[in-house]
Amino acid sequence: DWLTVWFSYPAEFFDLMVVKGSAAVDGVSLTVVDVEPGRFSVMLIPHTLALTTLGAKAVGDAVNLEFDLLAKHVRKLLQTMTLPAAPK
């Protein structure tokens, strides 16, 4: 048994979210199941619900989100890269 839960996130982080990537919710590292602009889902098993603060959360409660470290590095690399000039 598991529970599919959706979390909202600020739109500027959309490029950090990928299916099967990771996101931490209140310090709990989770695998992302689905991503849409402004929200993503994870599956929570009973063990995770019982042993973390996530089991005590209600719809609409605030959570701390941390996004995949590898995705952050890739985004930073791409932002600092310069593309070669187009041939004339």
BELGISUL-V278723 format. One record per backbone hydrogen bond with DSSP energy under -0.5 kcal/mol. CO is the residue of the C=O (numbers start at 1). NH is the residue of the N-H. Records with the same first field share a line. If there is no record, write none. Layout:
# BELGISUL-V278723
CO=NH, NH
This chain:
# BELGISUL-V278723
1=46
3=5, 44
5=42
7=40
10=13
11=14
13=16
14=17
16=18
18=21
21=32
22=68
23=25, 30
24=26, 66
25=28
27=29
28=25
30=23
32=20
34=41
36=39
38=9
39=36
40=7
41=33, 34
42=5
43=45
44=3
45=49
46=50
47=51
48=52
49=55
52=55
53=56
54=57
58=61
63=65
64=26
66=24
68=72
69=73
70=74
71=75
72=76
73=77
74=78
75=79
76=80
77=81
